[in-house]
Amino acid sequence: MATQQKEVPNAIGLEEIGTERQEPKKEQKTFTVEEAVETIGFGRFHIALFLIMGSTGVVEAMEIMLIAVVSPLIRCEWQLNDWQVALVTTMVFFGYMIFSILFGLLADRYGRWKILLISFLWGAYFSLLTSFSPSYIWFVFLRAMVGCGVSGHAQGLIIKTEFLPTKYRGYMLPLSQVFWLAGSLLIIGLASVVNPTIGWRWLIRISSVPGIILILAFKFIPESARYNVSTGNNKAAVETLEKIAKMNRSVMPEGILVESVNERRGSFRDLLDSKYLRTTLQIWIIWLGISFAYYGVILASAELLERDMVCSLQTAAAKELGNDSEESRSPCHCRLFAPSDYWIMIISTIGEIALNPLNILGINFLGRRLSLSITMGCTALFFLFLNICTTSKGLIGFLFMLRALVAANFNTIYIYTAEVYPTTMRALGMGTSGSLCRIGAMVAPFIAQVLMSASFLGALCLFSGVCVVCAISAFTLPIETKGRALQQTK
């Protein structure tokens, strides 16, 4: 009996001690990943992140632009028709389309960093194999496999977006276009030297090197803290944020990290939920149209130069030849790029950063929607300008502006898509958008390389019309993301 009486006070004492320990927890400060990112601010970590993840654009640009500079060579080597040359690009984007959705789903489930690493290993492996292609069929298959790998590079953009403070996203993400430009210029410059000397197979091998080197730099970039929190791994998220704060010589917010854990990961059905249905459908239309226009410009410019389809160039060629040769009329004509053609491609490619300052100002002051609708409308106009009979300098000017405008379009829609969806479905939203946009990229070669040969004006009107539809879709998007914090859950 005496023992029981002693136990009662002890139990009461333990209860009081437990109550005392729990009370501070109620008063303890808390913070979210969004608040931590904003508190830590921009610093050295973000510069390293920008350089490493931005360099994924260099690799992607080299792999995508590669087809434009080797098309004349493979056409000659395997005596290909127009549709066979176009099919190479189409199959690259077919692989891209299929795996964009798959990598998006896997990234939301297993992490952005892992999928990014896998995609780079995949792309580098099949790119090297392409250089040993014994036939046209093998070349098409292996380039399609490269397209599958390149589709995962979008995870680099997502990682950048999820670590950047809100006010810096509108400035830093458009600057990533510099890396795409660098990759495009690098592959064109290499092609001008390597193609005439040691051939296109060595060009592919050399172009694989940057991707292999970049894989080694991935170890310096952590997994997204937002992704870790969305899966309930708050400990890993805190460790990542503390490392970033230390590297930036900043401080973490006081308290403990809290965030509601969404047990159900993002699914395709969420994209078509009533809250996002209209946004998703209009984003898909815009992505499809922008990709159609962008790769249309790239392939059309190469086709214009390869076939001398511009009136001023045709006149000069006619004076030199006297009349049309059998070679120029042949569907398997063999005409390689001249040094001047590479220079025209380089100058027009530099146009991709010409509007970057204006694009950044437009995104941050006019907003994502209005800025995109303006640049899409101008793109439609400059496509029609290509039909004007002009000099070679005039052609360069039109191609320069077109490249500037289509690059600005891509900048804006990338930022908008990454911002509009919550963390639990952001990678899936980017993946499906990237996948749908490849339909436009798959169709573009047949318009720029096949239809353009039959009806130049008809092809230009088609490109222009699609851009007008995209401009209207951009203007009527239901959500503006300028100054809006990234959403964690639906």
C-alpha positions in Angstrom: 0.0 0.0 0.0 2.8 2.3 0.9 4.5 1.5 -2.4 1.4 2.4 -4.3 1.2 5.7 -2.5 4.8 6.5 -3.5 4.1 5.6 -7.1 1.2 8.0 -7.5 3.3 11.1 -6.6 6.1 9.8 -8.9 3.6 9.4 -11.7 2.3 12.9 -11.1 5.8 14.2 -11.0 6.7 12.6 -14.3 3.5 14.0 -15.8 4.5 17.5 -14.6 8.0 17.1 -16.0 6.6 15.9 -19.4 4.2 18.9 -19.4 7.1 21.3 -18.7 9.1 19.8 -21.6 6.2 20.0 -24.0 5.3 23.6 -23.3 8.3 25.1 -25.0 7.6 23.1 -28.2 4.3 25.0 -28.5 6.2 28.3 -28.3 9.1 27.2 -30.5 9.5 29.1 -33.8 9.0 27.3 -37.1 9.9 28.0 -40.8 9.3 26.5 -44.2 11.7 25.8 -47.0 10.4 28.9 -48.9 11.2 31.1 -45.8 14.6 29.5 -45.4 15.5 30.1 -49.1 14.4 33.8 -48.8 16.2 34.3 -45.5 19.5 32.7 -46.7 19.4 34.9 -49.8 21.5 34.9 -52.9 25.2 34.1 -52.6 28.1 31.9 -53.6 26.1 28.7 -53.6 23.7 30.1 -56.2 26.6 31.2 -58.4 28.0 27.7 -58.4 24.5 26.3 -58.9 24.0 28.6 -61.9 27.3 27.7 -63.5 27.0 23.9 -63.0 23.3 23.5 -63.7 23.5 26.1 -66.4 26.2 24.1 -68.2 23.6 21.3 -68.8 22.3 23.7 -71.4 25.7 23.6 -73.2 25.5 19.9 -73.5 21.9 19.8 -74.5 22.4 22.5 -77.2 25.4 20.6 -78.6 23.4 17.4 -78.9 20.3 19.1 -80.4 22.2 21.4 -82.8 24.5 18.5 -83.9 21.9 17.3 -86.4 21.7 20.7 -88.2 25.5 20.7 -88.9 25.9 17.0 -89.9 22.7 16.7 -92.1 24.6 17.6 -95.3 27.3 15.1 -94.5 25.0 12.1 -93.8 22.8 13.1 -96.8 25.9 12.7 -99.0 27.3 9.6 -97.3 24.1 7.6 -97.4 22.4 9.3 -100.3 19.3 10.3 -98.3 16.1 12.0 -99.5 14.6 15.0 -97.8 12.2 13.0 -95.6 15.0 10.7 -94.5 17.1 13.7 -93.3 14.0 15.1 -91.5 13.3 11.8 -89.9 16.6 11.9 -88.0 15.6 15.0 -86.1 12.0 13.8 -85.6 13.2 10.5 -84.0 15.5 12.5 -81.7 12.5 14.4 -80.4 10.4 11.3 -80.3 12.8 9.8 -77.8 12.8 13.1 -76.0 9.0 13.2 -75.9 8.5 9.7 -74.5 11.2 10.0 -71.8 10.3 13.5 -70.7 7.1 12.1 -69.1 8.9 9.1 -67.6 11.8 11.2 -66.2 9.3 13.7 -64.8 7.4 11.0 -62.9 10.7 9.4 -61.6 12.1 12.8 -60.6 9.0 13.6 -58.4 9.3 10.1 -56.9 13.0 9.5 -56.5 14.6 13.0 -56.7 15.7 15.5 -59.3 19.5 14.9 -58.8 19.4 11.2 -59.4 17.4 11.5 -62.6 19.7 14.3 -63.9 22.8 12.1 -63.3 21.1 9.1 -65.0 20.1 11.2 -68.0 23.6 12.5 -68.5 25.2 9.1 -68.3 22.6 7.8 -70.8 23.1 10.6 -73.2 26.9 10.5 -73.2 26.9 6.7 -73.7 24.6 6.7 -76.7 26.1 9.8 -78.2 29.5 8.0 -78.4 27.9 5.0 -79.9 26.3 7.1 -82.6 29.8 8.0 -84.0 30.2 4.3 -84.8 26.9 3.9 -86.7 27.4 1.5 -89.7 24.2 2.6 -91.5 21.5 5.2 -91.6 19.1 3.0 -89.6 21.6 2.6 -86.8 22.2 6.3 -86.8 18.5 7.1 -86.5 18.0 4.6 -83.6 21.1 5.8 -81.6 20.2 9.5 -82.0 16.7 8.6 -80.7 18.4 7.1 -77.7 20.4 10.3 -77.2 17.1 12.2 -77.3 15.8 10.0 -74.5 18.8 11.0 -72.3 18.7 14.7 -73.1 15.0 14.8 -72.0 16.2 14.5 -68.4 18.3 17.6 -68.5 15.3 19.7 -67.6 15.8 18.5 -64.0 18.7 20.9 -63.8 16.4 23.8 -64.4 14.0 22.6 -61.7 16.8 22.3 -59.2 17.9 25.9 -60.0 14.3 27.1 -59.7 13.7 25.4 -56.3 16.9 26.9 -54.7 16.6 30.5 -56.1 15.0 33.2 -53.9 11.8 34.6 -55.5 13.2 38.0 -56.6 16.2 36.4 -58.4 14.3 33.8 -60.5 13.1 36.3 -63.1 16.7 37.5 -63.6 18.9 34.4 -63.2 16.8 31.9 -65.2 16.8 33.9 -68.4 20.6 34.2 -68.1 20.7 30.5 -68.5 20.2 31.1 -72.2 23.9 32.1 -72.3 24.8 28.5 -71.8 22.5 27.3 -74.6 24.1 29.9 -76.8 27.6 28.8 -75.8 26.7 25.2 -76.7 25.2 26.2 -80.1 28.3 28.3 -81.0 30.6 25.6 -79.8 29.1 22.9 -82.0 28.9 25.1 -85.0 32.6 26.3 -84.5 33.7 22.7 -84.1 31.8 21.6 -87.1 33.4 24.2 -89.3 36.8 22.8 -88.4 36.2 19.1 -87.8 33.7 18.3 -90.6 35.9 19.2 -93.5 39.0 17.6 -92.0 38.4 14.4 -89.9 34.6 14.0 -90.5 31.3 14.0 -88.7 32.0 10.9 -86.7 34.9 12.7 -84.8 32.6 15.7 -84.4 30.1 13.6 -82.4 32.9 12.0 -80.3 34.4 15.4 -79.4 30.9 16.9 -78.7 30.4 14.1 -76.0 33.3 15.3 -73.9 31.6 18.3 -72.2 28.8 16.1 -70.9 31.2 13.6 -69.5 33.2 16.3 -67.7 30.0 17.9 -66.3 29.0 14.6 -64.7 32.0 15.0 -62.3 30.7 18.4 -61.2 27.3 17.1 -60.1 28.6 15.9 -56.7 28.9 19.6 -55.7 25.1 20.1 -56.1 22.7 18.7 -53.5 19.3 17.3 -53.9 16.5 19.8 -53.9 15.5 20.7 -50.3 11.9 21.2 -51.5 11.8 17.7 -52.9 13.2 16.3 -49.6 10.5 18.1 -47.6 7.8 16.9 -49.9 8.8 13.3 -49.2 9.1 13.8 -45.4 12.9 13.9 -45.3 13.1 17.1 -43.3 16.5 16.1 -41.8 18.2 16.0 -45.3 16.5 19.3 -46.2 17.8 21.0 -43.1 21.3 19.7 -43.7 21.2 21.0 -47.3 19.9 24.4 -46.2 22.5 24.7 -43.5 25.3 24.0 -46.0 23.9 26.6 -48.3 23.7 29.2 -45.5 27.3 28.4 -44.5 28.5 28.7 -48.1 26.6 32.0 -48.6 28.0 33.3 -45.2 24.4 33.8 -44.1 22.1 32.4 -41.4 19.2 30.0 -41.1 15.9 31.3 -39.9 15.2 30.5 -36.2 13.2 27.5 -35.2 12.6 24.1 -36.8 11.7 23.2 -40.3 8.0 22.3 -40.8 6.1 21.4 -43.9 3.0 19.4 -44.5 4.0 16.1 -46.1 2.0 15.2 -49.1 1.7 11.4 -49.0 0.4 11.1 -52.6 2.9 12.2 -55.2 2.0 14.2 -58.2 0.2 12.3 -60.9 -1.0 13.1 -64.5 -4.5 13.5 -63.1 -3.4 16.4 -60.9 -2.3 18.3 -64.0 -5.9 18.1 -65.3 -7.5 18.9 -62.0 -10.1 21.8 -62.2 -7.6 24.2 -60.5 -4.9 23.6 -63.2 -6.9 22.3 -66.2 -7.0 25.5 -68.2 -3.5 26.5 -67.3 -2.1 23.0 -68.3 -3.9 22.9 -71.6 -2.8 26.4 -72.6 0.8 25.7 -71.4 0.9 22.6 -73.6 -0.3 24.6 -76.7 2.4 27.2 -76.0 5.2 24.7 -75.5 4.2 22.9 -78.7 4.2 26.1 -80.7 7.4 27.5 -79.3 9.3 24.3 -80.0 7.8 24.1 -83.5 9.0 27.7 -84.2 12.4 27.3 -82.5 13.5 24.2 -84.3 11.8 25.4 -87.4 14.1 28.5 -87.4 17.2 26.4 -86.8 16.5 23.8 -89.5 15.1 26.3 -92.0 18.2 28.5 -91.7 20.4 25.4 -92.4 18.1 24.4 -95.3 18.2 27.9 -96.8 22.0 27.9 -96.8 22.4 24.3 -98.0 20.0 24.7 -100.9 20.5 28.4 -101.8 16.8 29.0 -101.5 17.0 32.7 -100.8 16.3 34.8 -103.9 19.5 36.8 -103.7 21.6 33.7 -103.3 19.8 31.9 -106.0 20.6 34.8 -108.4 24.3 34.7 -107.6 24.4 30.9 -108.0 22.6 31.1 -111.3 25.1 33.5 -112.7 27.9 31.2 -111.6 26.4 28.0 -112.9 24.5 29.4 -115.9 21.6 27.0 -115.4 20.3 24.5 -112.8 22.6 21.5 -112.5 21.4 17.9 -112.2 22.9 17.9 -108.7 20.7 20.8 -107.5 17.6 19.1 -108.9 18.4 15.8 -107.3 16.4 14.8 -104.2 19.6 13.4 -102.8 21.7 16.5 -103.7 25.1 16.7 -102.1 26.1 20.2 -101.1 28.3 20.7 -98.0 28.4 23.9 -96.0 30.9 26.5 -97.1 32.9 28.5 -94.5 30.6 31.5 -95.1 27.6 29.3 -94.3 29.0 28.5 -90.9 29.6 32.2 -90.3 26.0 33.0 -91.1 24.9 30.3 -88.6 27.2 31.7 -85.9 25.9 35.3 -86.4 22.3 34.3 -86.3 22.9 32.1 -83.3 24.4 35.0 -81.3 20.9 36.5 -81.7 19.7 34.2 -79.0 21.0 36.6 -76.3 20.3 39.8 -78.2 17.0 40.3 -76.5 18.0 38.9 -73.1 18.1 42.3 -71.4 14.7 43.3 -72.8 13.4 39.8 -72.0 14.5 40.1 -68.4 12.9 43.5 -68.0 9.7 42.3 -69.7 9.4 39.3 -67.5 10.0 41.2 -64.3 8.0 44.4 -65.0 5.3 43.4 -67.6 4.9 39.9 -66.2 5.3 36.5 -67.7 2.1 36.4 -69.7 2.2 39.8 -71.4 5.9 39.5 -72.1 5.4 36.1 -73.8 2.5 37.2 -75.9 4.5 40.2 -77.2 7.5 38.1 -78.2 5.3 35.4 -79.8 3.5 38.0 -81.9 6.8 39.4 -83.1 8.1 35.9 -84.0 5.0 35.4 -86.2 5.8 38.7 -88.0 9.5 37.9 -88.6 8.7 34.5 -90.1 6.8 36.3 -92.8 9.7 38.7 -93.3 11.8 35.7 -94.5 9.8 35.8 -97.7 11.1 39.3 -98.6 13.6 39.2 -101.4 16.7 40.6 -99.8 20.5 40.5 -99.7 22.5 38.0 -97.7 22.9 40.7 -95.0 19.2 41.1 -94.9 18.8 37.3 -94.5 21.3 37.4 -91.6 19.3 40.2 -90.0 16.0 38.4 -90.2 17.5 35.1 -88.9 19.2 37.0 -86.1 15.9 38.5 -84.9 14.1 35.3 -85.2 16.6 33.4 -83.1 16.4 36.3 -80.5 12.7 36.1 -80.4 12.3 32.3 -80.2 15.0 32.2 -77.5 13.1 34.8 -75.5 9.9 32.7 -75.9 11.6 29.6 -74.5 13.1 31.6 -71.5 9.7 32.9 -70.5 7.7 29.6 -70.8 10.4 27.7 -68.9 10.2 30.2 -66.0 6.4 30.3 -66.0 6.0 26.5 -66.1 8.5 26.0 -63.2 6.7 28.6 -61.1 3.0 27.8 -61.7 3.0 24.2 -60.4 3.5 23.1 -56.8 6.6 21.1 -55.7 4.7 17.8 -55.6 4.0 18.0 -59.4 6.6 20.5 -60.7 8.9 18.0 -62.3 5.8 16.2 -63.8 4.5 19.5 -65.1 7.8 20.3 -66.7 8.2 16.8 -68.0 4.8 16.6 -69.7 5.2 20.1 -71.1 8.6 19.2 -72.4 7.2 16.0 -73.9 4.3 17.8 -75.6 6.6 20.4 -77.0 8.6 17.7 -78.8 5.6 17.0 -81.0 6.2 20.5 -82.4 9.9 19.7 -82.7 9.0 16.4 -84.5 6.8 18.1 -87.0 9.2 21.0 -87.6 11.8 19.1 -89.7 9.1 18.0 -92.3 8.0 21.6 -92.6 11.4 23.2 -92.7 13.2 20.5 -94.8 10.4 19.0 -96.9 7.4 21.4 -97.3 9.7 24.4 -97.6 11.3 22.9 -100.7 7.8 22.6 -102.3 6.2 25.8 -101.0 8.5 28.4 -99.3 5.7 30.8 -98.5 3.3 28.1 -97.4 5.9 26.8 -94.8 6.5 30.4 -93.5 2.7 31.0 -93.2 2.3 27.8 -91.2 5.1 28.8 -88.8 3.6 32.3 -88.4 0.1 31.1 -87.8 1.2 28.7 -85.0 3.0 31.6 -83.3 -0.2 33.8 -83.4 -2.1 31.0 -81.7 0.6 30.8 -79.0 0.5 34.6 -78.5 -3.2 34.5 -77.8 -2.8 31.5 -75.5 -0.1 33.3 -73.5 -2.1 36.5 -73.1 -5.1 34.5 -71.7 -3.3 32.3 -69.2 -5.3 32.3 -66.0 -2.4 32.6 -63.5 0.4 35.3 -63.4 3.5 34.1 -61.5 5.4 37.3 -61.3 6.4 37.9 -57.6 4.5 34.7 -56.6 6.2 32.3 -54.1 6.7 28.7 -55.2 3.8 26.6 -54.0 4.7 23.5 -52.0 1.4 21.5 -52.3 -1.8 21.7 -54.3 
